[in-house]
Amino acid sequence: MSPSVPRLRLDGERTAIRPLVHRDVDELAALVVANRPHTEPWDPVRGDVYYSRAGQAEMLRRDVEAWDLGTGFAFAVLDRTGRDRMIGRVALGNVVFGAWRNATLGYWTAADVGGRGHATEAVLLACAFAFDHAGLHRVQPAIIPRNVRSIRVAEKAGFRREGRALRYLNIAGRWEDHDIFALTLEDWQARDL
């Protein structure tokens, strides 16, 4: 049985994260559709239904269910300088408690806010949630080696590269190698503030 994990908002300097909920469907669907060309090269092949209100409603249903089960924690990424406009998603997935206390990390921000530090700040807030509120010990993003911007986010957030997993995930119709990054609770507690 997983521990009960609180649904809470975390605020950074310019970015915030808050749990995704059913009522986010219209804003999230519009964001996902608008950013399809930006995210599609880094995603599994998704049918057109994913890029619809119905598809996003199903994703949100799964996100809420995962939170209730303690198997995933998905957040809206918000631009605090833009009246909390939703600008992306960050999620701790594949959460396992017990002796492992691990999660995978996925994130993306909208094309129109790239290069402003929102993704890095959202990742740091997700790590704060993982280590300070969810009781996790390890967080692991897996990143396609040619996704230089995503790798830079992981590095700026303090993740270390642990190795390369060959043909790790089927992305855009191809089995892609991924670099595995990790951050542990000990790393988090020892970081320079």
VEXLUM-627823 format. One record per residue (C-alpha): x, y, z; chain; residue number from 0; residue in three letters. Coordinates in Angstrom, 3 decimals, padded with zeros to 6 digits. Example, Ala and Ser with C-alpha at 12.3 -4.5 7.8 and 13.67 -1.06 7.14 Angstrom:
<<012.300,-004.500,007.800>,A,0,ALA>
<<013.670,-001.060,007.140>,A,1,SER>
//
This chain:
<<000.000,000.000,000.000>,A,0,MET>
<<001.380,003.399,-000.946>,A,1,SER>
<<001.318,006.284,001.472>,A,2,PRO>
<<-001.272,009.034,001.087>,A,3,SER>
<<000.434,011.870,-000.770>,A,4,VAL>
<<-000.981,015.382,-000.426>,A,5,PRO>
<<-002.174,017.300,-003.483>,A,6,ARG>
<<-000.452,020.647,-003.194>,A,7,LEU>
<<000.860,023.531,-005.220>,A,8,ARG>
<<004.535,024.463,-005.116>,A,9,LEU>
<<005.715,027.915,-006.162>,A,10,ASP>
<<009.093,028.936,-007.492>,A,11,GLY>
<<010.270,032.380,-008.462>,A,12,GLU>
<<008.572,032.522,-011.872>,A,13,ARG>
<<007.083,029.050,-012.207>,A,14,THR>
<<004.633,026.996,-010.168>,A,15,ALA>
<<003.319,023.451,-010.339>,A,16,ILE>
<<-000.034,022.189,-009.139>,A,17,ARG>
<<-001.761,018.828,-009.484>,A,18,PRO>
<<-003.689,018.390,-012.709>,A,19,LEU>
<<-007.441,017.986,-012.216>,A,20,VAL>
<<-010.440,017.204,-014.445>,A,21,HIS>
<<-011.384,020.867,-014.869>,A,22,ARG>
<<-008.041,021.517,-016.611>,A,23,ASP>
<<-009.252,019.644,-019.692>,A,24,VAL>
<<-009.983,022.617,-021.967>,A,25,ASP>
<<-006.795,024.535,-021.165>,A,26,GLU>
<<-004.637,021.405,-021.338>,A,27,LEU>
<<-006.189,020.211,-024.609>,A,28,ALA>
<<-005.573,023.611,-026.225>,A,29,ALA>
<<-001.964,023.588,-024.999>,A,30,LEU>
<<-001.317,020.027,-026.202>,A,31,VAL>
<<-002.801,020.749,-029.642>,A,32,VAL>
<<-000.889,024.030,-030.033>,A,33,ALA>
<<002.390,022.328,-029.085>,A,34,ASN>
<<001.995,019.152,-031.122>,A,35,ARG>
<<004.806,020.063,-033.576>,A,36,PRO>
<<007.034,020.953,-030.603>,A,37,HIS>
<<006.485,017.750,-028.590>,A,38,THR>
<<005.734,015.123,-031.246>,A,39,GLU>
<<009.404,014.347,-032.112>,A,40,PRO>
<<010.010,013.354,-028.458>,A,41,TRP>
<<006.786,011.406,-027.799>,A,42,ASP>
<<005.512,007.917,-028.577>,A,43,PRO>
<<003.308,007.778,-031.664>,A,44,VAL>
<<-000.075,009.031,-030.546>,A,45,ARG>
<<-003.342,008.834,-032.432>,A,46,GLY>
<<-005.265,011.977,-033.320>,A,47,ASP>
<<-007.649,011.351,-030.419>,A,48,VAL>
<<-004.802,012.174,-027.997>,A,49,TYR>
<<-004.740,015.678,-029.493>,A,50,TYR>
<<-008.410,016.266,-028.679>,A,51,SER>
<<-010.494,017.307,-025.701>,A,52,ARG>
<<-011.667,013.698,-025.286>,A,53,ALA>
<<-008.101,012.391,-025.365>,A,54,GLY>
<<-006.944,014.876,-022.770>,A,55,GLN>
<<-009.984,014.160,-020.599>,A,56,ALA>
<<-008.901,010.499,-020.582>,A,57,GLU>
<<-005.307,011.470,-019.733>,A,58,MET>
<<-006.545,013.596,-016.828>,A,59,LEU>
<<-008.765,010.755,-015.618>,A,60,ARG>
<<-005.709,008.490,-015.579>,A,61,ARG>
<<-003.607,011.166,-013.839>,A,62,ASP>
<<-006.172,011.587,-011.061>,A,63,VAL>
<<-006.513,007.816,-010.676>,A,64,GLU>
<<-002.720,007.375,-010.522>,A,65,ALA>
<<-002.496,010.013,-007.782>,A,66,TRP>
<<-005.206,008.237,-005.801>,A,67,ASP>
<<-003.283,004.953,-006.165>,A,68,LEU>
<<000.082,006.558,-005.391>,A,69,GLY>
<<001.542,005.398,-008.723>,A,70,THR>
<<001.951,008.808,-010.368>,A,71,GLY>
<<001.853,012.519,-009.637>,A,72,PHE>
<<001.114,014.781,-012.621>,A,73,ALA>
<<001.292,018.560,-012.442>,A,74,PHE>
<<000.375,021.522,-014.579>,A,75,ALA>
<<003.334,023.847,-015.082>,A,76,VAL>
<<002.240,027.446,-014.560>,A,77,LEU>
<<003.821,030.760,-015.544>,A,78,ASP>
<<003.505,032.870,-012.394>,A,79,ARG>
<<004.469,035.985,-014.385>,A,80,THR>
<<001.563,035.326,-016.755>,A,81,GLY>
<<-001.287,035.042,-014.242>,A,82,ARG>
<<-000.729,031.311,-013.741>,A,83,ASP>
<<-001.163,030.512,-017.432>,A,84,ARG>
<<-000.648,026.779,-018.007>,A,85,MET>
<<002.562,026.308,-020.006>,A,86,ILE>
<<003.334,022.601,-019.703>,A,87,GLY>
<<003.277,019.399,-017.739>,A,88,ARG>
<<005.682,017.686,-015.363>,A,89,VAL>
<<004.996,014.252,-013.942>,A,90,ALA>
<<006.464,011.689,-011.633>,A,91,LEU>
<<005.392,008.371,-013.126>,A,92,GLY>
<<005.907,004.677,-012.527>,A,93,ASN>
<<006.109,005.419,-008.807>,A,94,VAL>
<<007.153,002.482,-006.658>,A,95,VAL>
<<007.322,002.690,-002.869>,A,96,PHE>
<<008.681,000.009,-000.563>,A,97,GLY>
<<012.426,-000.586,-000.727>,A,98,ALA>
<<012.868,001.269,-004.051>,A,99,TRP>
<<010.886,004.535,-003.548>,A,100,ARG>
<<011.566,005.564,-007.132>,A,101,ASN>
<<009.831,007.512,-009.918>,A,102,ALA>
<<010.496,008.335,-013.525>,A,103,THR>
<<010.297,012.006,-014.483>,A,104,LEU>
<<008.779,013.456,-017.627>,A,105,GLY>
<<008.393,017.119,-018.530>,A,106,TYR>
<<007.668,019.523,-021.339>,A,107,TRP>
<<006.912,023.208,-021.638>,A,108,THR>
<<005.279,025.138,-024.460>,A,109,ALA>
<<007.383,026.258,-027.403>,A,110,ALA>
<<006.566,029.911,-026.747>,A,111,ASP>
<<008.209,029.869,-023.292>,A,112,VAL>
<<011.353,027.936,-024.223>,A,113,GLY>
<<014.666,029.234,-022.935>,A,114,GLY>
<<013.183,031.145,-019.995>,A,115,ARG>
<<013.967,028.634,-017.247>,A,116,GLY>
<<010.404,027.421,-016.692>,A,117,HIS>
<<011.219,023.763,-017.423>,A,118,ALA>
<<014.191,023.745,-015.051>,A,119,THR>
<<012.199,025.426,-012.302>,A,120,GLU>
<<009.273,023.013,-012.823>,A,121,ALA>
<<011.648,020.033,-012.600>,A,122,VAL>
<<013.159,021.395,-009.376>,A,123,LEU>
<<009.668,021.877,-007.919>,A,124,LEU>
<<008.725,018.320,-008.927>,A,125,ALA>
<<011.870,017.087,-007.159>,A,126,CYS>
<<010.959,019.094,-004.062>,A,127,ALA>
<<007.571,017.390,-004.147>,A,128,PHE>
<<009.133,013.942,-004.669>,A,129,ALA>
<<011.650,014.225,-001.848>,A,130,PHE>
<<009.955,016.560,000.641>,A,131,ASP>
<<006.299,015.495,000.317>,A,132,HIS>
<<005.955,012.131,-001.442>,A,133,ALA>
<<008.718,010.320,000.460>,A,134,GLY>
<<010.603,009.176,-002.628>,A,135,LEU>
<<014.306,008.344,-002.606>,A,136,HIS>
<<015.159,008.502,-006.328>,A,137,ARG>
<<013.911,010.336,-009.426>,A,138,VAL>
<<014.992,009.308,-012.933>,A,139,GLN>
<<014.420,011.072,-016.254>,A,140,PRO>
<<015.339,009.205,-019.447>,A,141,ALA>
<<016.267,011.513,-022.331>,A,142,ILE>
<<017.019,010.926,-026.014>,A,143,ILE>
<<020.690,011.900,-026.449>,A,144,PRO>
<<019.921,014.343,-029.273>,A,145,ARG>
<<017.379,016.224,-027.115>,A,146,ASN>
<<019.979,018.756,-026.036>,A,147,VAL>
<<017.492,021.169,-024.452>,A,148,ARG>
<<015.977,018.502,-022.220>,A,149,SER>
<<019.415,017.260,-021.204>,A,150,ILE>
<<020.366,020.825,-020.275>,A,151,ARG>
<<017.273,021.060,-018.034>,A,152,VAL>
<<018.240,017.825,-016.248>,A,153,ALA>
<<021.831,018.966,-015.785>,A,154,GLU>
<<020.826,022.415,-014.493>,A,155,LYS>
<<018.463,020.710,-012.021>,A,156,ALA>
<<021.376,018.679,-010.637>,A,157,GLY>
<<020.742,015.250,-012.181>,A,158,PHE>
<<023.727,013.058,-012.951>,A,159,ARG>
<<023.968,010.966,-016.121>,A,160,ARG>
<<024.202,007.301,-015.149>,A,161,GLU>
<<024.382,005.613,-018.527>,A,162,GLY>
<<022.703,004.871,-021.810>,A,163,ARG>
<<019.832,002.432,-022.264>,A,164,ALA>
<<019.829,001.105,-025.823>,A,165,LEU>
<<016.520,001.038,-027.708>,A,166,ARG>
<<014.806,002.091,-024.482>,A,167,TYR>
<<011.519,003.596,-025.701>,A,168,LEU>
<<009.575,003.672,-028.952>,A,169,ASN>
<<009.518,007.365,-029.801>,A,170,ILE>
<<007.919,008.752,-032.968>,A,171,ALA>
<<007.887,005.206,-034.361>,A,172,GLY>
<<011.562,004.339,-033.681>,A,173,ARG>
<<013.231,002.499,-030.828>,A,174,TRP>
<<015.393,005.271,-029.394>,A,175,GLU>
<<018.383,005.068,-027.074>,A,176,ASP>
<<017.967,007.152,-023.902>,A,177,HIS>
<<020.440,008.550,-021.430>,A,178,ASP>
<<019.362,007.730,-017.891>,A,179,ILE>
<<019.768,010.509,-015.346>,A,180,PHE>
<<019.134,010.266,-011.613>,A,181,ALA>
<<018.875,012.301,-008.456>,A,182,LEU>
<<018.567,010.748,-005.001>,A,183,THR>
<<017.349,012.164,-001.731>,A,184,LEU>
<<020.972,012.396,-000.575>,A,185,GLU>
<<021.856,014.408,-003.700>,A,186,ASP>
<<018.849,016.654,-003.102>,A,187,TRP>
<<019.782,017.306,000.521>,A,188,GLN>
<<023.444,017.996,-000.339>,A,189,ALA>
<<022.803,020.451,-003.191>,A,190,ARG>
<<024.034,024.034,-003.001>,A,191,ASP>
<<021.126,026.393,-002.378>,A,192,LEU>
//
